[in-house]
Every structure is written in structure tokens, then in C-alpha cells.
Amino acid sequence: MPTDVRCLVETDESSAVVRLTGVLDLAGVDAVREALLARLWARPGPAIADLSRLRVAEPAARAVVDDVRGLVADWPASDLLVLDPAGAREGAPVRATLDEAQEALAGAPLAAVLNADLPASVGAAREARALVTDGCGRWGVPELAESACIAVTEMVNNVVAHARTPMTVRVAPRDSSLHLAVRDHSPRPPAYAGLAPLTSTGGRGLLLIDTVARRWGSTPLPDGKVVWCVLHGEDEAAYRS
């Protein structure tokens, strides 16, 4: 049975802690997922989901936190730690106290990330490529610049052609990989833009992203979506050899 008191997701822009309070049941799972995803995109870097004041009315509903962590695993500069005094869960990093969670957060490397807010215009892809090239140079992965530019061009041009909304481009390193994402404000899933002339710098569809990236995907948000991809240095080295 649905409960009278719903789960609230309380965020603070000055803190990495996201507090879930009230009662979580299956009826509230979608709202919690959307709120967590929106918060994790809005503030790059790892966050702590504090469940210490949450009552889980239906055990299956607790899985929404692990679900969100999996959805953002490949986003640039994004991760979710869990504070749950009820104990550890298999497959997710769980801390029993806020001090332990904040200590784990403090011990993580500071997230390096670049962002650009762009309009849905012809010049957006050029600006996105400049951002990506800058990041690859800063983070010592220049060998990924060409492939990353191909991927981000297709992601941005897809927004220009189909979503037609303002967008945010985000790029961040992680070990030897590069994580790219483009967030727009249309619920329409990414679509193949159709054939384009060979001289075009974009418009040749999501096939190119699939070719240069090890993996890619799309995550729905309450007011749009995030399209992301991950490129690895060793893949580029193997291709060039």
C-alpha cells in the first residue's frame, strides 16, 4: 500500500550531501530517481546520498539508489556514495556514518571538469570541439582529441537538428579514459540525423559515436536527457597500431 508520507530529496548547492527523508515505497521510486539524477547533473563531482533519516517501506524500493549510481557511472565527473546506517550492500560503496562518507569523499581525487553552455546553433559543434581539445591537452590525453571531437560533434549536432534546445557540454578525465556528455532539454531520444556530404563536419549519425567510443548511452532527465560516451586511450593506441 502507498504510504501517506512520501520520500523527500533535500539538496544543498553548497554541500555534496543529498538527504533522503520520509518514507520510500515503490510509488515514490520514479520521483526519487528523477530528483537524484537532476542533482547529480547540476553539480559535478561525487555526491553522498544520506539515507540515515529514510524509512524504506518496501525493500525493493531501496534499489533506486543503486540504480541511479549505475546510470551516472559514465557521466563526466559523477559518482554517488551511500550513507546508510542499516549496513553495507553488495555492489555499492556504503558508509555507516556521515563522517565516514565525508572522509571517503575527501580522499577521492578532485574532479577535473570543463563545461560549456551552448545554444542550438550551427556554431555549437565548433565550440564543443574547442572545449574537448582544450581538455585533452590539459589532462595529458592528446591522443583522444580527434576521436573525442568526432563524438562531441555528433552529439551536439543531434541536439541542433532534433532537440533544438540550449545544451550543456561537459567533459572530464578518469584514469586513462575521457568522459563526454551533452545535456539538452528535450525528452526525445538521440536520433540518426541522416546522411551528410563527406565534406561535412557532422551529421553522419550516432554510428560515428559507436565507432570511436567504447560505450555510450542516453539517460532521461525530468526536463530532457543526457547523452554520454566514454573513450579510452588504449583503444586509440590499438587502432593506430
C-alpha positions as CSV (number, residue, x, y, z in Angstrom):
1,M,0.0,0.0,0.0
2,P,1.3,3.5,-0.7
3,T,2.3,5.5,2.4
4,D,0.9,8.9,3.3
5,V,4.4,10.4,3.9
6,R,6.5,10.5,0.7
7,C,10.2,10.5,0.4
8,L,11.8,13.9,0.1
9,V,15.1,14.6,-1.7
10,E,16.7,17.5,0.0
11,T,19.7,19.2,-1.7
12,D,22.0,22.0,-0.8
13,E,24.1,23.6,-3.5
14,S,26.9,24.3,-1.0
15,S,27.2,20.6,0.1
16,A,27.9,17.3,-1.6
17,V,25.3,15.7,0.7
18,V,21.8,14.8,-0.7
19,R,19.4,13.8,2.1
20,L,16.5,11.4,1.5
21,T,13.9,11.8,4.3
22,G,10.5,10.4,5.0
23,V,9.2,7.1,3.6
24,L,10.3,5.4,0.4
25,D,7.9,3.0,-1.3
26,L,7.6,1.7,-4.8
27,A,5.2,4.5,-5.7
28,G,7.9,7.1,-4.9
29,V,10.8,5.5,-6.8
30,D,10.4,7.4,-10.0
31,A,10.3,10.8,-8.3
32,V,13.4,9.9,-6.2
33,R,15.3,8.7,-9.3
34,E,14.5,11.9,-11.2
35,A,15.5,14.2,-8.3
36,L,18.8,12.4,-7.8
37,L,19.7,12.5,-11.5
38,A,18.8,16.2,-11.7
39,R,21.0,16.9,-8.7
40,L,23.9,14.9,-9.9
41,W,24.0,16.6,-13.3
42,A,23.5,20.1,-11.7
43,R,26.6,19.8,-9.5
44,P,29.6,17.9,-11.0
45,G,31.7,15.7,-8.7
46,P,30.8,12.8,-6.3
47,A,27.8,13.2,-4.0
48,I,26.7,11.4,-0.8
49,A,23.1,10.0,-0.7
50,D,22.3,10.2,3.1
51,L,19.7,7.6,3.9
52,S,20.0,7.9,7.7
53,R,16.6,9.5,8.1
54,L,14.8,7.5,5.5
55,R,12.4,4.6,6.2
56,V,12.2,2.1,3.4
57,A,8.6,0.8,3.4
58,E,9.2,-1.7,0.6
59,P,12.7,-3.3,0.4
60,A,12.7,-3.3,-3.4
61,A,12.4,0.5,-3.4
62,R,15.8,0.8,-1.9
63,A,17.3,-0.4,-5.2
64,V,16.6,3.0,-6.7
65,V,19.8,4.4,-5.2
66,D,21.9,1.7,-6.7
67,D,20.1,2.2,-10.0
68,V,21.0,5.9,-10.0
69,R,24.6,5.2,-9.2
70,G,24.7,2.9,-12.2
71,L,23.0,5.4,-14.5
72,V,25.6,8.1,-13.7
73,A,28.7,5.9,-13.6
74,D,29.8,7.0,-17.1
75,W,28.8,10.7,-16.8
76,P,31.8,13.1,-16.6
77,A,32.9,13.8,-13.0
78,S,30.0,12.0,-11.4
79,D,29.6,9.4,-8.7
80,L,27.3,8.6,-5.8
81,L,28.4,7.3,-2.4
82,V,25.7,6.0,0.0
83,L,25.4,6.8,3.7
84,D,23.2,4.0,5.2
85,P,23.4,3.1,8.9
86,A,21.4,-0.1,8.1
87,G,24.6,-1.6,6.7
88,A,26.6,-2.3,3.5
89,R,25.0,-3.6,0.4
90,E,26.7,-5.7,-2.3
91,G,27.9,-3.7,-5.3
92,A,27.7,-0.2,-3.8
93,P,30.1,1.8,-1.6
94,V,28.2,2.3,1.6
95,R,29.3,4.2,4.7
96,A,27.6,3.8,8.1
97,T,28.2,7.4,9.3
98,L,28.4,10.9,7.8
99,D,32.0,11.3,9.0
100,E,33.0,8.1,7.2
101,A,31.2,9.2,4.0
102,Q,32.8,12.6,4.0
103,E,36.2,11.1,4.7
104,A,35.8,8.9,1.7
105,L,34.8,11.9,-0.4
106,A,37.8,13.9,0.8
107,G,40.1,11.0,-0.1
108,A,38.8,10.9,-3.7
109,P,40.8,12.9,-6.3
110,L,39.4,16.3,-7.0
111,A,37.2,16.1,-10.1
112,A,38.6,17.9,-13.2
113,V,35.8,19.0,-15.4
114,L,35.1,21.5,-18.2
115,N,31.6,22.8,-19.1
116,A,30.2,24.9,-21.9
117,D,26.6,26.2,-22.2
118,L,25.8,26.4,-25.9
119,P,22.8,27.4,-28.0
120,A,21.3,25.1,-30.6
121,S,23.0,26.8,-33.4
122,V,25.4,25.9,-36.3
123,G,28.5,27.1,-34.4
124,A,27.8,25.0,-31.3
125,A,29.8,22.0,-32.6
126,R,32.9,24.1,-33.2
127,E,32.8,25.5,-29.7
128,A,32.3,22.0,-28.3
129,R,35.3,20.7,-30.2
130,A,37.4,23.6,-28.8
131,L,36.4,22.6,-25.3
132,V,37.2,19.0,-25.8
133,T,40.6,19.7,-27.4
134,D,41.5,22.0,-24.5
135,G,40.6,19.3,-22.0
136,C,42.6,16.6,-23.8
137,G,45.6,18.9,-23.7
138,R,45.2,19.9,-20.0
139,W,44.8,16.3,-18.9
140,G,47.6,14.7,-20.9
141,V,45.4,12.7,-23.3
142,P,46.0,14.5,-26.6
143,E,45.7,11.2,-28.5
144,L,42.0,11.2,-27.7
145,A,41.3,14.7,-29.0
146,E,40.5,13.6,-32.6
147,S,38.0,10.8,-31.6
148,A,36.5,13.0,-28.8
149,C,35.9,15.8,-31.3
150,I,34.2,13.3,-33.7
151,A,31.9,12.1,-30.8
152,V,31.1,15.5,-29.4
153,T,30.3,16.9,-32.9
154,E,27.7,14.2,-33.5
155,M,26.2,14.7,-30.0
156,V,25.9,18.4,-30.4
157,N,24.6,18.3,-34.0
158,N,22.0,15.9,-32.9
159,V,20.7,18.5,-30.4
160,V,20.8,21.2,-33.1
161,A,18.9,19.0,-35.6
162,H,16.4,17.3,-33.3
163,A,16.2,18.6,-29.7
164,R,16.6,22.3,-30.7
165,T,17.1,23.4,-27.2
166,P,20.0,25.1,-25.4
167,M,22.6,22.5,-24.2
168,T,25.5,21.9,-21.8
169,V,28.6,20.1,-22.9
170,R,30.7,18.5,-20.2
171,V,34.0,16.7,-20.4
172,A,36.2,15.1,-17.7
173,P,39.0,12.6,-17.4
174,R,39.1,9.5,-15.4
175,D,42.3,7.5,-15.3
176,S,43.2,6.9,-19.0
177,S,39.6,7.5,-20.2
178,L,37.7,10.6,-21.3
179,H,34.1,11.0,-20.4
180,L,31.9,13.3,-22.6
181,A,28.2,14.3,-22.1
182,V,25.7,16.7,-23.7
183,R,22.6,17.6,-21.8
184,D,19.6,19.1,-23.6
185,H,16.0,19.9,-22.7
186,S,14.1,17.6,-25.0
187,P,12.8,14.2,-23.9
188,R,13.3,13.0,-27.5
189,P,15.9,10.2,-27.5
190,P,19.0,10.7,-29.7
191,A,18.3,10.1,-33.3
192,Y,20.2,9.4,-36.5
193,A,20.5,12.7,-38.4
194,G,20.6,11.1,-41.8
195,L,23.3,11.1,-44.5
196,A,25.5,14.1,-45.0
197,P,28.2,15.1,-47.5
198,L,31.6,13.6,-46.9
199,T,33.0,17.1,-46.5
200,S,30.6,17.8,-43.6
201,T,32.0,18.0,-40.1
202,G,28.9,16.3,-38.7
203,G,25.5,14.8,-39.4
204,R,26.7,11.3,-40.1
205,G,24.8,9.9,-37.1
206,L,25.3,8.0,-33.9
207,L,27.2,5.4,-35.8
208,L,30.3,7.5,-35.5
209,I,30.0,7.7,-31.8
210,D,29.7,4.0,-31.6
211,T,32.8,3.7,-33.7
212,V,35.1,5.9,-31.6
213,A,33.7,5.3,-28.1
214,R,34.0,2.2,-26.0
215,R,30.4,2.7,-24.8
216,W,27.7,5.4,-25.0
217,G,24.1,5.9,-23.9
218,S,21.3,8.3,-23.1
219,T,19.8,9.0,-19.6
220,P,16.4,10.6,-19.4
221,L,16.1,13.6,-17.0
222,P,12.8,15.2,-15.8
223,D,13.2,18.0,-18.4
224,G,15.4,16.4,-21.0
225,K,18.2,14.0,-21.3
226,V,22.0,13.4,-21.0
227,V,23.7,11.7,-23.9
228,W,27.2,10.5,-22.9
229,C,30.1,8.5,-24.2
230,V,33.4,7.1,-22.9
231,L,36.7,6.9,-24.8
232,H,39.8,5.0,-23.7
233,G,43.4,5.8,-24.5
234,E,44.3,2.1,-25.0
235,D,41.6,1.8,-27.7
236,E,43.0,4.7,-29.6
237,A,46.6,3.2,-29.3
238,A,45.4,-0.2,-30.6
239,Y,43.5,1.4,-33.5
240,R,46.6,3.5,-34.6
241,S,48.9,0.5,-34.3
